[in-house]
């Protein structure tokens, strides 16, 4: 068993003890190609929650601060994460992300760039769309939403939407207007998915 699969088994048991988990739309997850998983971001546990039921390994863009902590840095690297310098136009991180998708793997991104404090979707940054434009990769929208507490555990729903094909994104190059429209489409999709989840 690889370190990634071992880690997924351990964290799967942990989050099921912590939360009453509901997964929706698992049938929408591709298993035969690389894609870009795009999720909202509400807690530090989101990487576990969105990846634990995805069969292919997820490679996460993670804030570079995590890689300055010796023991934690070794663990997150072993789990396939790579650093991104937020707000600095990190071209090396984009290049690595492109490599992941082009190699047929799953790139996982939290397009908001940071955690939301009230559960509402923040303005999305363009990283996921830029990677899609450079790879021709499709987007898998995903949302995480906390519900009511039931006895000792809170309900958390992880919902995977239908794949947004690269063709649907309408990206033919690196035109700022095309990237902006594609980002609006992703924003509307994630917002709608959050509204569909009821406690």
C-alpha positions in Angstrom: 0.0 0.0 0.0 1.4 3.4 -1.0 1.8 6.2 1.6 -1.0 8.1 -0.1 -3.5 5.2 0.2 -2.4 4.5 3.8 -3.0 8.1 4.6 -6.3 8.2 2.9 -7.5 5.1 4.9 -6.4 6.7 8.2 -8.0 10.1 7.4 -11.2 8.5 6.1 -11.7 6.8 9.5 -10.9 10.1 11.3 -13.3 12.3 9.4 -16.1 9.7 9.8 -15.6 9.8 13.5 -15.6 13.5 13.5 -18.6 14.2 11.2 -21.7 12.6 9.9 -20.6 12.6 6.3 -22.9 12.6 3.3 -21.4 12.2 -0.2 -23.5 13.2 -3.3 -22.6 12.9 -7.0 -19.9 10.3 -6.7 -20.9 9.0 -10.1 -19.7 12.3 -11.6 -16.1 11.7 -10.7 -14.0 10.6 -13.8 -11.7 7.7 -13.3 -10.1 7.4 -16.7 -8.4 10.8 -17.2 -6.8 13.8 -15.5 -9.0 16.7 -14.5 -9.1 19.7 -12.2 -11.2 19.3 -9.0 -12.4 22.7 -7.9 -13.9 23.1 -4.4 -15.0 25.8 -2.0 -12.9 26.1 1.1 -14.5 26.2 4.6 -12.0 24.4 6.9 -8.6 22.9 7.2 -10.1 19.4 6.7 -11.4 20.2 3.2 -8.5 18.5 1.4 -9.3 15.2 3.2 -13.1 15.6 2.7 -12.9 16.3 -1.0 -10.3 13.7 -1.8 -11.2 10.7 0.4 -13.8 9.3 -2.0 -11.9 10.1 -5.2 -10.2 6.9 -6.4 -7.3 8.5 -8.3 -4.7 10.3 -6.2 -5.4 14.0 -5.8 -2.4 16.4 -6.1 -3.1 19.6 -4.2 -1.9 23.1 -4.6 -1.1 24.0 -0.9 0.0 27.3 0.6 3.7 27.6 0.8 3.6 28.2 4.6 2.9 24.5 5.2 6.2 23.6 3.6 8.1 25.6 6.2 7.1 23.3 9.0 9.6 20.4 8.9 7.6 17.3 9.8 4.4 18.6 8.2 6.2 19.5 5.0 7.4 15.9 4.6 4.0 14.5 5.1 2.2 16.9 2.7 4.8 16.3 0.0 4.4 12.6 0.4 0.7 13.0 -0.1 1.3 14.7 -3.4 0.9 18.4 -2.4 3.1 21.1 -3.8 3.6 24.7 -2.7 2.0 27.8 -4.2 2.9 31.4 -3.2 -0.4 33.1 -2.9 -0.9 36.5 -4.4 2.5 36.4 -6.2 1.7 35.0 -9.6 3.6 31.8 -8.8 4.5 30.5 -12.3 6.4 27.5 -11.0 3.2 26.3 -9.2 1.2 26.7 -12.4 3.8 24.8 -14.3 3.6 22.0 -11.8 -0.2 22.0 -11.9 -0.1 21.8 -15.7 2.3 18.8 -15.5 -0.1 17.0 -13.1 -3.1 17.3 -15.4 -1.1 16.6 -18.6 0.2 13.4 -16.9 -3.4 12.2 -16.5 -3.6 12.9 -12.7 -6.1 14.8 -10.6 -5.3 18.4 -9.7 -7.2 19.7 -6.7 -7.6 23.4 -6.2 -9.5 25.7 -3.8 -10.1 28.6 -6.2 -11.0 31.0 -3.4 -7.4 30.9 -2.3 -8.3 31.0 1.4 -11.0 29.7 3.8 -14.3 31.5 4.0 -15.4 32.4 7.5 -19.2 32.4 6.9 -19.6 29.5 4.5 -20.4 31.9 1.6 -18.3 31.5 -1.6 -15.6 34.1 -1.9 -14.5 35.6 -5.2 -12.6 33.0 -7.2 -9.0 33.4 -8.3 -8.1 32.5 -11.8 -5.6 29.6 -11.2 -8.0 26.7 -12.0 -9.1 28.4 -15.2 -5.5 29.2 -16.3 -4.5 25.6 -15.8 -7.6 24.5 -17.8 -6.6 26.8 -20.6 -3.1 25.4 -20.7 -4.0 21.7 -20.5 -7.4 21.4 -22.1 -8.5 19.7 -18.9 -12.1 19.5 -17.6 -13.3 20.9 -14.3 -15.0 18.8 -11.6 -16.9 21.2 -9.4 -17.2 20.2 -5.7 -18.7 21.8 -2.6 -18.4 21.2 1.1 -21.2 22.4 3.4 -21.7 22.0 7.1 -25.2 21.2 8.4 -26.9 20.8 11.7 -25.3 19.0 14.6 -26.8 15.5 15.2 -26.2 14.3 18.8 -22.4 14.5 18.9 -21.5 15.0 15.2 -22.2 17.7 12.7 -23.5 16.7 9.3 -21.2 17.6 6.5 -22.1 17.2 2.9 -19.6 16.8 0.1 -21.2 17.2 -3.3 -19.6 16.6 -6.7 -21.3 18.2 -9.7 -21.3 17.2 -13.3 -18.0 17.8 -15.1 -17.6 21.1 -16.9 -15.9 20.2 -20.1 -13.1 22.4 -21.4 -15.2 23.1 -24.5 -18.1 24.4 -22.3 -15.6 26.8 -20.6 -15.1 28.4 -24.0 -11.4 28.9 -23.6 -9.6 29.1 -27.0 -6.5 30.7 -25.7 -5.4 33.1 -22.9 -7.8 35.9 -23.7 -8.6 37.7 -20.4 -12.3 38.0 -21.4 -12.5 34.2 -22.0 -10.8 33.4 -18.7 -13.2 35.8 -16.9 -16.3 34.3 -18.4 -15.0 30.8 -17.6 -14.4 31.9 -14.0 -18.0 33.3 -13.9 -19.3 29.9 -15.0 -17.4 28.1 -12.3 -18.6 30.6 -9.7 -22.2 30.2 -10.7 -21.9 26.4 -10.7 -20.4 26.2 -7.2 -22.9 28.8 -5.9 -25.8 26.8 -7.3 -24.5 23.5 -5.8 -24.2 25.1 -2.4 -27.8 26.2 -2.6 -29.0 22.7 -3.6 -27.7 21.2 -0.3 -30.2 21.3 2.5 -29.7 20.4 6.1 
